[in-house]
Amino acid sequence: MAQTWRLVAGAAERLGMRRPSYQHVRRLVRIERRRRQLEARGRAVLGRAATTLAAGRVPSAVLVLERLRELESAQELVLQEHKAFRPP
């Protein structure tokens, strides 16, 4: 996170903008990491369904859709946390 903050702060200075606080960048990095984890879990759910189909079996559509819906809800919460962080 520190390296990300240094890169962002340097880019902000070159653009004539204020440097973001370390805490701000740290929070955004945590949000992005969580979002990427949720996306990876979604790909894993779809991958398991595809593997099941390739094996000649039929995956439970209800179970797959339920898991994807849960992941989508979790991702929406992560993105809402990001939006709540915007300054007024």
Buried (B, 14 or more C-beta within 10 A) or exposed (E): EEEBBEEBBEEEEEEEEEBBEBEBBBBBBEBEEBBEBBEEBBEEBBEBBEEBEEEEEEBEEEEBEEBBEBBEEBBEEBEEBBEEEEEE
